[in-house]
Amino acid sequence: MAKVIQVRAWHAAARLFFAVAVTCGNYLYSQTESDYVTQASDASSAIESNTGCLCDDSCDGLVSGRLCSDDLTLSSWLDGDQSKLRQGLSDNGITFTNNLTNFYFGNTRGGLEREFRFGGHGDYLTNIDINKLGGPQGQFLQIRAEHRYGESLAGSTGTLLPPNLATDLPVADSDDIYITNFLFTQALSESFALYAGKLDTLDGDMNAFAHGRGIRQFSNAAFVVNPIGLRTVAYSTLGTGFVFLKDREPIYNFLVLNARDTTTSDGFSELFADGAVISQELRIPTNLLGLPGHQLFGAIWSSRNFAALDQSPLIVLPRVPIARESGSWALTYNFDQYLFVDPCDSKRGWGLFGRVGVADPNTNPIQSFYSLGVGGNSRLRGRENDTFGLGWYYSETSKNIAPFLANLGNLRDGQGGEMFYSVAVRKRFTVTADTQVLLPARANVDTALTCGLRANLTF
C-alpha cells in the first residue's frame, strides 16, 4: 500500500499535540465528567466545532482551522459527546474508535543506549453492523488501519520484549499505513458466531488489568499479551474461526490462522504457504467472594516448518537461521480478579492479574513466561477515573535457541517491572507517567531504567 502520510508531517503534528497536552492539562481536567469508564471500550465519536464556524450539518472535521459543528463544542467533545453526523452514522450501524498515542520514553541508565526518543502510533477502527445498512441479520464487518512514526525505545534497552510496544506496530521499520484487520462476522445466535478475514491477533489473551494494546494500561509487551506465542502466531494474517459467547462476552474461541505474517499484503497469495496455526482460548468468568474475575486457558499449535527466526515487531530479535524444526506449540494461562468494585459504578475497580506460559524450546526464543501485578482504577478521592498498574515479569530464554543468537552475546533469563499512573485529563484524553526496571536477557548488558510519558487521544 502506498504511503499515505509522510512521517515528517506526523512528527510535527504529534509533537504539537504532545505540547498542547502538557500545557493545557490542568484546564482540561477541570471539566472531567464523573461517569468516565476507563476499562470499557473507547467511545466512538467525532471532532466537531466551537462556535462561529461556517458549516452545514454534514461537517465533521476541521474547517478553516476550526472544529466545526452546530451543536458540539470542543469541551463537550472531550467529555465524550458525539456530533450529529457521528450519532447518525452510529444509529445506522457505523461506529468509529480512533486513537492517536504519543510516547516520549528514555533509557536513563544501563541498557545499550541512554537517550530519550519520541514515537507514536495511530489506530483507526471501524465497526459496521451490516444488518442496519439493509444486509443480512447478525452480519458485521470490522476494519482496522494502523501506522507508527518516530522512534521506538526497543533497541536501546537490550531486552527481547519492547518497552513501548505500540511504537513498533504494525511494522517496525515502516511508517506506512496498513490494514491489519478486515474481518467479517456472522452471528448465528446470541451465543455463537462465525468469522473470517484478515485479523490482527493482539486482542487475544484478554485481561481486565493488563491488555490495552500498549496504548492504554501497560506499555511493555510483557504486560500487553503473553509473549510465549509471539513467534508462533503472526501479528496480522488471514484466518477463520468461531466463538461461543455468554452475555456478549467470549467464552470459547477457536481459530485457524495462516502461519505467515501478511501485515503488508492481503495475504491470499501466501495463504498456508508456511503451514497453519490452530489457536484455542477458553475464558471462564468467575465470582470469587462476590467479585468478578476470569480464568483463561489457551493452546497454540503450528505446522510451520521453522528454519529461521523472522523479524517481528513483538519481540526484538535479528533474522537468523535456526535448526530446521517442523511444528511448534505453546500453552498459556492468565487470570484477572477484582479485589474492589466501586459501588457507584460496577465498571470501576482494581484487582490482581497474572500470566503463565510454556512453549516449544526448539522454535521459541522464550520457553516459559510468568507475570504478576495489580491494576485498575485509582482509589484517590476525586481521581476515580485515573488508572494505575504495577507489574513484574520473568521470561526464561530457550537454551536451544540461544546458540543461534550468538551475535547478541551470552543470553540469560530476562525479567523486569513496570509501573504507570494514567491521568484522565478528560474522557477522550489521558496522560500516563511510566517507569520500567528491566534486566535484559543479554548477559553483557546492565539493568536498564526507563521512564517517560504517554499521551492518548481518542476521537
C-alpha positions as a Markdown table, in Angstrom:
| # | Residue | x | y | z |
|---|---|---|---|---|
| 1 | Met | 0.0 | 0.0 | 0.0 |
| 2 | Ala | 1.3 | 3.4 | -1.0 |
| 3 | Lys | 2.4 | 5.7 | 1.8 |
| 4 | Val | -0.5 | 7.9 | 2.7 |
| 5 | Ile | 1.0 | 10.2 | 5.4 |
| 6 | Gln | 4.6 | 11.5 | 5.3 |
| 7 | Val | 6.5 | 10.9 | 8.5 |
| 8 | Arg | 7.6 | 14.5 | 8.8 |
| 9 | Ala | 4.1 | 15.7 | 8.9 |
| 10 | Trp | 3.2 | 13.2 | 11.5 |
| 11 | His | 6.2 | 14.2 | 13.6 |
| 12 | Ala | 5.2 | 17.8 | 13.5 |
| 13 | Ala | 1.5 | 17.1 | 14.3 |
| 14 | Ala | 2.4 | 14.6 | 17.1 |
| 15 | Arg | 4.9 | 17.0 | 18.8 |
| 16 | Leu | 2.3 | 19.8 | 18.7 |
| 17 | Phe | -0.3 | 17.5 | 20.2 |
| 18 | Phe | 2.0 | 16.4 | 22.9 |
| 19 | Ala | 3.0 | 20.0 | 23.8 |
| 20 | Val | -0.7 | 21.1 | 23.9 |
| 21 | Ala | -1.4 | 18.0 | 26.1 |
| 22 | Val | 1.1 | 19.1 | 28.7 |
| 23 | Thr | 0.3 | 22.8 | 28.6 |
| 24 | Cys | -3.5 | 22.5 | 28.7 |
| 25 | Gly | -3.8 | 19.5 | 31.0 |
| 26 | Asn | -4.9 | 21.4 | 34.1 |
| 27 | Tyr | -7.6 | 23.3 | 32.3 |
| 28 | Leu | -9.0 | 20.3 | 30.6 |
| 29 | Tyr | -9.2 | 18.3 | 33.8 |
| 30 | Ser | -11.4 | 20.9 | 35.4 |
| 31 | Gln | -14.4 | 19.7 | 33.3 |
| 32 | Thr | -13.8 | 15.9 | 33.5 |
| 33 | Glu | -17.1 | 14.0 | 33.9 |
| 34 | Ser | -17.6 | 11.6 | 36.8 |
| 35 | Asp | -19.1 | 8.9 | 34.5 |
| 36 | Tyr | -15.9 | 8.2 | 32.7 |
| 37 | Val | -15.3 | 4.5 | 32.3 |
| 38 | Thr | -11.6 | 3.7 | 31.8 |
| 39 | Gln | -11.7 | 0.0 | 31.2 |
| 40 | Ala | -14.6 | -0.1 | 28.8 |
| 41 | Ser | -14.1 | 0.1 | 25.0 |
| 42 | Asp | -13.3 | 3.6 | 23.7 |
| 43 | Ala | -16.4 | 5.6 | 22.7 |
| 44 | Ser | -17.0 | 6.3 | 19.0 |
| 45 | Ser | -17.1 | 10.0 | 18.3 |
| 46 | Ala | -16.2 | 12.9 | 16.1 |
| 47 | Ile | -14.2 | 16.1 | 16.2 |
| 48 | Glu | -16.5 | 18.9 | 15.7 |
| 49 | Ser | -16.6 | 22.6 | 16.5 |
| 50 | Asn | -16.6 | 25.5 | 18.7 |
| 51 | Thr | -18.8 | 28.4 | 17.6 |
| 52 | Gly | -18.7 | 30.8 | 14.7 |
| 53 | Cys | -17.6 | 28.2 | 12.1 |
| 54 | Leu | -19.3 | 28.4 | 8.7 |
| 55 | Cys | -20.5 | 24.9 | 8.0 |
| 56 | Asp | -23.6 | 22.8 | 7.4 |
| 57 | Asp | -24.9 | 19.6 | 9.1 |
| 58 | Ser | -22.6 | 17.5 | 7.1 |
| 59 | Cys | -19.5 | 19.0 | 8.7 |
| 60 | Asp | -17.4 | 16.5 | 10.8 |
| 61 | Gly | -13.9 | 17.8 | 10.7 |
| 62 | Leu | -11.5 | 20.7 | 10.6 |
| 63 | Val | -12.9 | 23.7 | 8.5 |
| 64 | Ser | -10.8 | 26.8 | 8.1 |
| 65 | Gly | -8.6 | 25.7 | 11.0 |
| 66 | Arg | -11.5 | 25.3 | 13.5 |
| 67 | Leu | -13.5 | 22.5 | 14.8 |
| 68 | Cys | -16.9 | 22.6 | 13.1 |
| 69 | Ser | -20.5 | 21.7 | 14.3 |
| 70 | Asp | -23.8 | 23.4 | 15.0 |
| 71 | Asp | -24.2 | 21.8 | 18.5 |
| 72 | Leu | -20.8 | 20.5 | 19.8 |
| 73 | Thr | -18.1 | 22.4 | 21.5 |
| 74 | Leu | -14.5 | 21.2 | 22.0 |
| 75 | Ser | -15.2 | 20.9 | 25.7 |
| 76 | Ser | -18.3 | 18.7 | 25.2 |
| 77 | Trp | -16.5 | 16.6 | 22.6 |
| 78 | Leu | -13.6 | 16.0 | 25.0 |
| 79 | Asp | -16.2 | 14.9 | 27.5 |
| 80 | Gly | -17.4 | 12.2 | 25.1 |
| 81 | Asp | -20.3 | 13.9 | 23.3 |
| 82 | Gln | -20.9 | 12.9 | 19.7 |
| 83 | Ser | -21.7 | 15.1 | 16.7 |
| 84 | Lys | -25.0 | 14.7 | 14.9 |
| 85 | Leu | -23.2 | 13.2 | 12.0 |
| 86 | Arg | -21.4 | 10.6 | 14.1 |
| 87 | Gln | -24.6 | 9.9 | 16.0 |
| 88 | Gly | -26.5 | 9.4 | 12.8 |
| 89 | Leu | -23.8 | 7.0 | 11.5 |
| 90 | Ser | -23.9 | 5.1 | 14.7 |
| 91 | Asp | -27.7 | 4.8 | 14.6 |
| 92 | Asn | -27.2 | 3.3 | 11.1 |
| 93 | Gly | -24.6 | 0.8 | 12.2 |
| 94 | Ile | -21.3 | 2.5 | 11.6 |
| 95 | Thr | -19.1 | 3.4 | 14.5 |
| 96 | Phe | -15.5 | 4.6 | 14.8 |
| 97 | Thr | -12.9 | 4.2 | 17.5 |
| 98 | Asn | -9.7 | 6.0 | 16.7 |
| 99 | Asn | -6.6 | 6.6 | 18.8 |
| 100 | Leu | -3.5 | 8.7 | 18.4 |
| 101 | Thr | -0.9 | 7.8 | 21.0 |
| 102 | Asn | 2.4 | 9.6 | 21.5 |
| 103 | Phe | 5.4 | 8.3 | 23.6 |
| 104 | Tyr | 8.3 | 10.2 | 24.9 |
| 105 | Phe | 10.4 | 7.5 | 26.6 |
| 106 | Gly | 14.0 | 7.4 | 27.6 |
| 107 | Asn | 16.6 | 4.9 | 29.0 |
| 108 | Thr | 18.3 | 6.7 | 31.8 |
| 109 | Arg | 20.8 | 4.0 | 32.9 |
| 110 | Gly | 22.1 | 0.6 | 31.8 |
| 111 | Gly | 20.9 | -0.9 | 28.5 |
| 112 | Leu | 22.6 | -0.3 | 25.2 |
| 113 | Glu | 21.9 | 3.4 | 24.7 |
| 114 | Arg | 21.0 | 6.2 | 27.2 |
| 115 | Glu | 18.7 | 8.6 | 25.4 |
| 116 | Phe | 15.1 | 9.8 | 25.1 |
| 117 | Arg | 13.1 | 9.0 | 22.0 |
| 118 | Phe | 9.8 | 10.3 | 20.6 |
| 119 | Gly | 7.5 | 8.0 | 18.7 |
| 120 | Gly | 3.8 | 7.3 | 18.2 |
| 121 | His | 1.1 | 5.0 | 16.9 |
| 122 | Gly | -2.2 | 5.7 | 15.1 |
| 123 | Asp | -5.0 | 3.2 | 15.4 |
| 124 | Tyr | -8.2 | 3.6 | 13.4 |
| 125 | Leu | -11.0 | 1.1 | 13.9 |
| 126 | Thr | -14.4 | 1.0 | 12.1 |
| 127 | Asn | -17.2 | -1.4 | 13.1 |
| 128 | Ile | -20.1 | -1.9 | 10.7 |
| 129 | Asp | -23.4 | -3.5 | 11.5 |
| 130 | Ile | -24.4 | -4.7 | 8.0 |
| 131 | Asn | -27.9 | -5.5 | 9.1 |
| 132 | Lys | -28.6 | -1.9 | 9.9 |
| 133 | Leu | -27.5 | -1.0 | 6.4 |
| 134 | Gly | -30.0 | -3.4 | 4.9 |
| 135 | Gly | -27.9 | -6.5 | 4.8 |
| 136 | Pro | -28.3 | -9.9 | 6.5 |
| 137 | Gln | -29.2 | -10.1 | 10.1 |
| 138 | Gly | -26.3 | -10.7 | 12.5 |
| 139 | Gln | -23.6 | -9.8 | 10.0 |
| 140 | Phe | -20.7 | -7.4 | 11.0 |
| 141 | Leu | -17.5 | -6.1 | 9.4 |
| 142 | Gln | -14.6 | -4.8 | 11.4 |
| 143 | Ile | -11.8 | -2.8 | 9.7 |
| 144 | Arg | -8.6 | -1.6 | 11.5 |
| 145 | Ala | -5.8 | 0.5 | 10.0 |
| 146 | Glu | -2.6 | 1.2 | 11.8 |
| 147 | His | 0.7 | 3.1 | 11.4 |
| 148 | Arg | 3.6 | 4.1 | 13.5 |
| 149 | Tyr | 6.0 | 7.1 | 13.4 |
| 150 | Gly | 9.1 | 8.4 | 15.2 |
| 151 | Glu | 11.5 | 6.1 | 17.1 |
| 152 | Ser | 11.0 | 3.1 | 19.4 |
| 153 | Leu | 12.9 | 2.5 | 22.6 |
| 154 | Ala | 13.2 | -1.2 | 21.8 |
| 155 | Gly | 16.8 | -1.1 | 20.5 |
| 156 | Ser | 18.2 | 0.9 | 23.5 |
| 157 | Thr | 17.4 | -1.3 | 26.5 |
| 158 | Gly | 18.8 | -4.6 | 25.2 |
| 159 | Thr | 15.7 | -6.5 | 26.2 |
| 160 | Leu | 13.9 | -9.0 | 23.9 |
| 161 | Leu | 10.5 | -7.5 | 24.7 |
| 162 | Pro | 9.8 | -3.9 | 23.6 |
| 163 | Pro | 9.3 | -1.5 | 26.5 |
| 164 | Asn | 6.8 | 0.6 | 24.4 |
| 165 | Leu | 5.2 | -1.9 | 22.1 |
| 166 | Ala | 2.9 | 0.3 | 20.2 |
| 167 | Thr | 5.7 | 2.3 | 18.6 |
| 168 | Asp | 6.8 | -0.8 | 16.8 |
| 169 | Leu | 3.4 | -1.7 | 15.4 |
| 170 | Pro | 2.3 | -2.8 | 12.8 |
| 171 | Val | 5.7 | -2.9 | 11.0 |
| 172 | Ala | 8.7 | -1.9 | 13.0 |
| 173 | Asp | 10.7 | -0.4 | 10.1 |
| 174 | Ser | 7.9 | 1.3 | 8.2 |
| 175 | Asp | 5.8 | 4.5 | 8.6 |
| 176 | Asp | 3.1 | 3.4 | 6.1 |
| 177 | Ile | -0.5 | 2.8 | 7.0 |
| 178 | Tyr | -1.5 | -0.9 | 6.8 |
| 179 | Ile | -4.9 | -2.6 | 7.0 |
| 180 | Thr | -4.3 | -5.1 | 9.9 |
| 181 | Asn | -8.0 | -6.1 | 10.3 |
| 182 | Phe | -10.7 | -6.8 | 7.7 |
| 183 | Leu | -12.9 | -9.3 | 9.5 |
| 184 | Phe | -16.4 | -10.5 | 8.6 |
| 185 | Thr | -18.5 | -12.0 | 11.4 |
| 186 | Gln | -21.8 | -13.8 | 11.1 |
| 187 | Ala | -23.7 | -14.3 | 14.3 |
| 188 | Leu | -26.0 | -17.3 | 14.1 |
| 189 | Ser | -27.4 | -16.7 | 17.6 |
| 190 | Glu | -26.8 | -14.6 | 20.6 |
| 191 | Ser | -24.2 | -17.2 | 21.8 |
| 192 | Phe | -22.5 | -18.4 | 18.7 |
| 193 | Ala | -20.8 | -16.6 | 15.7 |
| 194 | Leu | -18.5 | -17.5 | 12.8 |
| 195 | Tyr | -15.8 | -15.1 | 11.5 |
| 196 | Ala | -13.3 | -15.0 | 8.6 |
| 197 | Gly | -10.9 | -12.5 | 7.1 |
| 198 | Lys | -7.7 | -10.7 | 7.9 |
| 199 | Leu | -7.2 | -10.1 | 11.5 |
| 200 | Asp | -4.6 | -8.9 | 14.0 |
| 201 | Thr | -4.0 | -11.1 | 17.0 |
| 202 | Leu | -3.2 | -8.5 | 19.7 |
| 203 | Asp | -6.7 | -8.6 | 21.0 |
| 204 | Gly | -6.3 | -12.2 | 22.1 |
| 205 | Asp | -5.2 | -13.2 | 25.6 |
| 206 | Met | -7.7 | -10.7 | 27.1 |
| 207 | Asn | -7.1 | -9.4 | 30.6 |
| 208 | Ala | -9.0 | -6.7 | 32.5 |
| 209 | Phe | -5.9 | -5.1 | 34.0 |
| 210 | Ala | -3.1 | -6.0 | 31.6 |
| 211 | His | -4.1 | -5.6 | 28.0 |
| 212 | Gly | -5.0 | -2.3 | 26.3 |
| 213 | Arg | -2.9 | -2.8 | 23.0 |
| 214 | Gly | 0.0 | -0.9 | 24.6 |
| 215 | Ile | -1.8 | 2.4 | 24.3 |
| 216 | Arg | -3.8 | 2.0 | 27.5 |
| 217 | Gln | -2.8 | 0.3 | 30.7 |
| 218 | Phe | 0.8 | -1.0 | 30.4 |
| 219 | Ser | 3.2 | -0.1 | 27.6 |
| 220 | Asn | 5.7 | -3.0 | 27.8 |
| 221 | Ala | 4.9 | -6.0 | 25.5 |
| 222 | Ala | 5.3 | -8.3 | 28.5 |
| 223 | Phe | 2.0 | -6.9 | 30.0 |
| 224 | Val | 0.0 | -6.4 | 26.9 |
| 225 | Val | -0.2 | -10.0 | 25.8 |
| 226 | Asn | 1.5 | -13.3 | 26.8 |
| 227 | Pro | 4.7 | -13.3 | 24.7 |
| 228 | Ile | 5.1 | -17.0 | 24.8 |
| 229 | Gly | 3.3 | -17.4 | 21.5 |
| 230 | Leu | 4.7 | -14.4 | 19.7 |
| 231 | Arg | 7.0 | -16.5 | 17.4 |
| 232 | Thr | 4.2 | -18.9 | 16.6 |
| 233 | Val | 1.2 | -16.6 | 15.9 |
| 234 | Ala | 1.6 | -13.9 | 13.3 |
| 235 | Tyr | 0.6 | -10.3 | 14.2 |
| 236 | Ser | -1.7 | -9.8 | 11.2 |
| 237 | Thr | -2.7 | -12.6 | 8.8 |
| 238 | Leu | -5.7 | -14.4 | 7.3 |
| 239 | Gly | -7.8 | -16.6 | 9.5 |
| 240 | Thr | -11.2 | -18.1 | 10.2 |
| 241 | Gly | -12.9 | -19.4 | 13.3 |
| 242 | Phe | -15.9 | -19.5 | 15.6 |
| 243 | Val | -16.7 | -18.2 | 19.1 |
| 244 | Phe | -19.2 | -19.1 | 21.8 |
| 245 | Leu | -20.4 | -16.2 | 23.9 |
| 246 | Lys | -22.3 | -15.7 | 27.2 |
| 247 | Asp | -23.8 | -12.3 | 28.0 |
| 248 | Arg | -22.0 | -11.0 | 24.9 |
| 249 | Glu | -18.6 | -12.0 | 26.4 |
| 250 | Pro | -16.4 | -14.5 | 24.5 |
| 251 | Ile | -16.2 | -17.8 | 26.4 |
| 252 | Tyr | -14.6 | -20.2 | 23.9 |
| 253 | Asn | -12.7 | -19.1 | 20.7 |
| 254 | Phe | -11.4 | -21.5 | 18.1 |
| 255 | Leu | -9.2 | -20.0 | 15.3 |
| 256 | Val | -7.3 | -21.3 | 12.3 |
| 257 | Leu | -4.6 | -18.9 | 11.0 |
| 258 | Asn | -2.1 | -18.6 | 8.2 |
| 259 | Ala | 1.3 | -19.2 | 9.7 |
| 260 | Arg | 3.0 | -16.3 | 7.8 |
| 261 | Asp | 2.7 | -12.7 | 8.8 |
| 262 | Thr | 1.0 | -10.7 | 6.0 |
| 263 | Thr | 0.6 | -7.3 | 7.5 |
| 264 | Thr | 2.0 | -5.6 | 4.4 |
| 265 | Ser | -0.2 | -7.6 | 1.9 |
| 266 | Asp | -3.7 | -9.1 | 1.5 |
| 267 | Gly | -2.2 | -12.5 | 2.2 |
| 268 | Phe | -4.1 | -14.5 | -0.3 |
| 269 | Ser | -1.1 | -15.4 | -2.5 |
| 270 | Glu | 0.7 | -16.6 | 0.7 |
| 271 | Leu | -2.2 | -18.4 | 2.3 |
| 272 | Phe | -0.8 | -21.5 | 4.2 |
| 273 | Ala | 2.4 | -21.3 | 2.2 |
| 274 | Asp | 4.3 | -21.9 | 5.5 |
| 275 | Gly | 1.6 | -24.1 | 7.1 |
| 276 | Ala | -1.3 | -23.3 | 9.5 |
| 277 | Val | -1.7 | -22.3 | 13.1 |
| 278 | Ile | -4.6 | -23.6 | 15.4 |
| 279 | Ser | -5.4 | -21.5 | 18.4 |
| 280 | Gln | -7.9 | -22.1 | 21.2 |
| 281 | Glu | -8.9 | -20.0 | 24.2 |
| 282 | Leu | -11.3 | -20.8 | 27.0 |
| 283 | Arg | -12.1 | -17.7 | 29.2 |
| 284 | Ile | -14.3 | -18.6 | 32.2 |
| 285 | Pro | -16.0 | -15.8 | 34.2 |
| 286 | Thr | -15.6 | -16.3 | 38.0 |
| 287 | Asn | -17.3 | -14.7 | 41.0 |
| 288 | Leu | -14.8 | -15.2 | 43.8 |
| 289 | Leu | -16.1 | -13.7 | 47.1 |
| 290 | Gly | -18.8 | -12.0 | 45.1 |
| 291 | Leu | -16.3 | -10.1 | 42.9 |
| 292 | Pro | -15.8 | -10.6 | 39.1 |
| 293 | Gly | -12.8 | -12.2 | 37.5 |
| 294 | His | -11.7 | -14.5 | 34.7 |
| 295 | Gln | -9.6 | -17.6 | 34.2 |
| 296 | Leu | -8.2 | -18.0 | 30.7 |
| 297 | Phe | -6.6 | -21.1 | 29.2 |
| 298 | Gly | -5.0 | -21.1 | 25.8 |
| 299 | Ala | -3.4 | -23.6 | 23.4 |
| 300 | Ile | -1.5 | -22.9 | 20.2 |
| 301 | Trp | -0.2 | -25.4 | 17.6 |
| 302 | Ser | 1.6 | -24.6 | 14.4 |
| 303 | Ser | 2.5 | -26.9 | 11.5 |
| 304 | Arg | 5.1 | -24.4 | 10.2 |
| 305 | Asn | 8.5 | -25.7 | 9.1 |
| 306 | Phe | 10.8 | -23.4 | 11.2 |
| 307 | Ala | 14.1 | -22.7 | 9.5 |
| 308 | Ala | 14.6 | -19.1 | 10.8 |
| 309 | Leu | 13.5 | -16.6 | 13.3 |
| 310 | Asp | 11.7 | -14.0 | 11.3 |
| 311 | Gln | 11.8 | -10.3 | 12.3 |
| 312 | Ser | 8.7 | -9.3 | 14.3 |
| 313 | Pro | 7.7 | -6.1 | 16.0 |
| 314 | Leu | 6.5 | -8.0 | 19.0 |
| 315 | Ile | 9.9 | -9.3 | 20.1 |
| 316 | Val | 13.4 | -7.8 | 19.4 |
| 317 | Leu | 15.4 | -10.5 | 17.6 |
| 318 | Pro | 17.5 | -10.4 | 14.4 |
| 319 | Arg | 16.6 | -12.6 | 11.4 |
| 320 | Val | 18.8 | -15.6 | 12.0 |
| 321 | Pro | 18.7 | -19.2 | 10.8 |
| 322 | Ile | 18.0 | -22.0 | 13.3 |
| 323 | Ala | 18.0 | -25.7 | 13.2 |
| 324 | Arg | 15.1 | -26.8 | 11.0 |
| 325 | Glu | 12.1 | -27.8 | 13.1 |
| 326 | Ser | 8.6 | -28.9 | 11.9 |
| 327 | Gly | 5.8 | -27.8 | 14.1 |
| 328 | Ser | 5.6 | -25.8 | 17.3 |
| 329 | Trp | 3.3 | -25.4 | 20.3 |
| 330 | Ala | 2.6 | -23.1 | 23.2 |
| 331 | Leu | 0.3 | -23.2 | 26.3 |
| 332 | Thr | -1.0 | -20.0 | 28.0 |
| 333 | Tyr | -2.9 | -19.1 | 31.1 |
| 334 | Asn | -4.0 | -15.8 | 32.6 |
| 335 | Phe | -6.3 | -14.5 | 35.3 |
| 336 | Asp | -7.8 | -11.3 | 36.4 |
| 337 | Gln | -9.6 | -10.9 | 39.7 |
| 338 | Tyr | -11.2 | -7.8 | 41.1 |
| 339 | Leu | -10.5 | -7.0 | 44.8 |
| 340 | Phe | -12.6 | -3.9 | 44.8 |
| 341 | Val | -15.6 | -2.8 | 42.7 |
| 342 | Asp | -16.9 | 0.8 | 43.0 |
| 343 | Pro | -20.4 | 0.6 | 44.5 |
| 344 | Cys | -21.3 | 3.7 | 42.4 |
| 345 | Asp | -20.0 | 2.2 | 39.1 |
| 346 | Ser | -19.6 | -1.5 | 38.6 |
| 347 | Lys | -17.2 | -0.9 | 35.7 |
| 348 | Arg | -14.6 | 0.8 | 38.0 |
| 349 | Gly | -12.4 | -1.1 | 40.4 |
| 350 | Trp | -9.0 | -2.6 | 40.9 |
| 351 | Gly | -7.5 | -6.1 | 41.4 |
| 352 | Leu | -4.8 | -8.7 | 40.6 |
| 353 | Phe | -3.7 | -10.2 | 37.3 |
| 354 | Gly | -1.2 | -12.8 | 36.3 |
| 355 | Arg | 0.1 | -14.8 | 33.2 |
| 356 | Val | 1.9 | -18.1 | 32.8 |
| 357 | Gly | 3.1 | -19.6 | 29.5 |
| 358 | Val | 5.2 | -22.5 | 28.3 |
| 359 | Ala | 6.4 | -23.2 | 24.7 |
| 360 | Asp | 8.4 | -25.5 | 22.5 |
| 361 | Pro | 12.0 | -24.5 | 23.2 |
| 362 | Asn | 13.2 | -25.7 | 19.8 |
| 363 | Thr | 11.3 | -22.9 | 18.0 |
| 364 | Asn | 10.5 | -20.2 | 20.6 |
| 365 | Pro | 13.3 | -17.9 | 22.0 |
| 366 | Ile | 11.2 | -17.7 | 25.2 |
| 367 | Gln | 10.3 | -21.1 | 26.5 |
| 368 | Ser | 8.5 | -20.1 | 29.7 |
| 369 | Phe | 7.0 | -16.8 | 30.9 |
| 370 | Tyr | 5.5 | -15.6 | 34.2 |
| 371 | Ser | 4.0 | -12.2 | 35.2 |
| 372 | Leu | 2.0 | -10.9 | 38.2 |
| 373 | Gly | 0.7 | -7.5 | 39.1 |
| 374 | Val | -2.1 | -5.2 | 40.3 |
| 375 | Gly | -4.0 | -2.6 | 38.4 |
| 376 | Gly | -7.3 | -0.8 | 37.8 |
| 377 | Asn | -8.9 | 2.5 | 38.8 |
| 378 | Ser | -7.3 | 4.9 | 41.2 |
| 379 | Arg | -8.6 | 5.0 | 44.8 |
| 380 | Leu | -7.6 | 8.6 | 45.3 |
| 381 | Arg | -10.5 | 10.8 | 46.2 |
| 382 | Gly | -11.7 | 12.8 | 43.2 |
| 383 | Arg | -9.4 | 10.8 | 40.8 |
| 384 | Glu | -11.5 | 7.6 | 40.4 |
| 385 | Asn | -11.3 | 7.8 | 36.6 |
| 386 | Asp | -7.5 | 7.6 | 36.7 |
| 387 | Thr | -5.9 | 4.2 | 36.3 |
| 388 | Phe | -2.7 | 2.6 | 37.6 |
| 389 | Gly | -0.7 | -0.6 | 37.2 |
| 390 | Leu | 2.3 | -2.3 | 38.8 |
| 391 | Gly | 3.6 | -5.5 | 37.3 |
| 392 | Trp | 6.6 | -7.9 | 37.3 |
| 393 | Tyr | 7.6 | -10.5 | 34.6 |
| 394 | Tyr | 10.1 | -13.2 | 34.2 |
| 395 | Ser | 11.0 | -14.8 | 30.8 |
| 396 | Glu | 13.1 | -17.9 | 30.5 |
| 397 | Thr | 15.3 | -17.9 | 27.4 |
| 398 | Ser | 15.3 | -21.1 | 25.4 |
| 399 | Lys | 18.7 | -22.8 | 25.8 |
| 400 | Asn | 18.1 | -24.5 | 22.4 |
| 401 | Ile | 17.7 | -21.2 | 20.5 |
| 402 | Ala | 20.4 | -19.2 | 22.4 |
| 403 | Pro | 23.3 | -20.6 | 20.4 |
| 404 | Phe | 21.8 | -19.3 | 17.2 |
| 405 | Leu | 21.7 | -15.8 | 18.7 |
| 406 | Ala | 25.5 | -15.6 | 19.3 |
| 407 | Asn | 25.7 | -12.1 | 17.8 |
| 408 | Leu | 23.7 | -10.9 | 20.8 |
| 409 | Gly | 26.3 | -12.2 | 23.2 |
| 410 | Asn | 25.7 | -14.7 | 26.0 |
| 411 | Leu | 22.0 | -14.9 | 26.9 |
| 412 | Arg | 20.3 | -15.4 | 30.2 |
| 413 | Asp | 16.8 | -15.2 | 31.5 |
| 414 | Gly | 15.2 | -11.8 | 31.4 |
| 415 | Gln | 12.9 | -10.1 | 33.9 |
| 416 | Gly | 11.5 | -6.6 | 34.6 |
| 417 | Gly | 8.9 | -4.5 | 36.2 |
| 418 | Glu | 6.7 | -1.6 | 35.1 |
| 419 | Met | 4.7 | 1.0 | 37.0 |
| 420 | Phe | 2.3 | 3.5 | 35.5 |
| 421 | Tyr | -0.2 | 6.1 | 36.5 |
| 422 | Ser | -2.7 | 7.4 | 33.9 |
| 423 | Val | -4.4 | 10.7 | 34.5 |
| 424 | Ala | -7.9 | 11.0 | 32.9 |
| 425 | Val | -7.5 | 14.6 | 31.8 |
| 426 | Arg | -10.8 | 14.3 | 30.0 |
| 427 | Lys | -12.9 | 11.3 | 28.8 |
| 428 | Arg | -11.1 | 11.3 | 25.5 |
| 429 | Phe | -7.7 | 12.3 | 26.6 |
| 430 | Thr | -5.2 | 10.7 | 29.1 |
| 431 | Val | -1.6 | 11.4 | 30.0 |
| 432 | Thr | 0.4 | 8.5 | 31.5 |
| 433 | Ala | 3.6 | 8.5 | 33.5 |
| 434 | Asp | 5.6 | 5.3 | 33.2 |
| 435 | Thr | 8.7 | 3.8 | 34.8 |
| 436 | Gln | 10.3 | 0.4 | 34.0 |
| 437 | Val | 13.2 | -1.5 | 35.5 |
| 438 | Leu | 14.4 | -4.1 | 33.0 |
| 439 | Leu | 17.1 | -6.9 | 33.3 |
| 440 | Pro | 17.9 | -7.7 | 29.7 |
| 441 | Ala | 18.4 | -11.3 | 28.5 |
| 442 | Arg | 21.7 | -10.3 | 27.1 |
| 443 | Ala | 24.2 | -11.1 | 29.9 |
| 444 | Asn | 26.7 | -8.4 | 28.9 |
| 445 | Val | 24.0 | -5.6 | 29.2 |
| 446 | Asp | 23.4 | -3.9 | 32.6 |
| 447 | Thr | 19.9 | -3.4 | 34.0 |
| 448 | Ala | 18.0 | -0.6 | 32.2 |
| 449 | Leu | 15.9 | 2.0 | 33.9 |
| 450 | Thr | 13.4 | 3.7 | 31.6 |
| 451 | Cys | 10.9 | 6.4 | 32.2 |
| 452 | Gly | 8.6 | 8.6 | 30.1 |
| 453 | Leu | 5.2 | 10.0 | 29.2 |
| 454 | Arg | 2.4 | 8.6 | 27.0 |
| 455 | Ala | -0.5 | 10.7 | 25.8 |
| 456 | Asn | -3.6 | 9.2 | 24.2 |
| 457 | Leu | -6.4 | 10.9 | 22.3 |
| 458 | Thr | -9.5 | 9.0 | 21.4 |
| 459 | Phe | -11.5 | 10.5 | 18.6 |
